[in-house]
Amino acid sequence: MSESRARPSTFRVLGIDPAAAGPTGYGVVESDGRRCRTLHYGALKVADKIRKESAGAALQAVHSLICDLLQEFSPDAMAVESIFSALNVKTALRLAEVRGVVLLAAAQHNVVVHSYAPRLIKSSVAGYGNADKRQVQMMVRTLLQMNETPEPSDAADALAVALCHVQNEQFRVRFAVPATSVMRTPRLAREAARRITRAEIIRVQPAR
């Protein structure tokens, strides 16, 4: 699902949810400072046959996808979910390879990349860091005022990553916080999520 590229005074973010073996989610979010809207989202699933034929085929597919999205939507920034520290070594290495081609594509298109921890992303959109995938999907739908729940969950996760950065950037601009400080200090980023989404969370936080 996609919309046109008309963008008067807006901030556009490409969110990426990289995966070691499953689909890599992507989502483009645009904000005018008052509300956010979804421009495009989805998930790339590379067939097992292609993965077996070539070790780099899946990475090439992800790289091509990101390049196409960057060219089509010209985002102001890219936001990527960071590697979860509890992953086993093999999975972490595979995920690092996917993140590597994502970062390469961004560098080739001169787009700045911001990384966010999974718990921080969930906290920013759902109000708490242990939200499950369904709760994240429902909150993403609410915050972006979507007519349908974003599917698959990988795409919803990518939209959540993009929303997390939009909120972080709004906090940085509003309180004149240097960009480097926001990125290096998780506490400031968490505070950004709390301040900016408090009203929405109170209104629509899912029942635990």
Secondary structure, DSSP 8 states (H G I E B T S, - for coil): -B-----TT-EEEEEEE--SSS-EEEEEEEE-SS-EEEEEEEEE---HHHHHH-TTHHHHHHHHHHHHHHHHH--SEEEEE---TTS-HHHHHHHHHHHHHHHHHHHHTT--EEEE-HHHHHHHHHSSTT--HHHHHHHHHHHTT-SS--SSHHHHHHHHHHHHHHHHHHHHHHTT--HHHHHH-HHHHHHHHHHHHHHHHHHH----
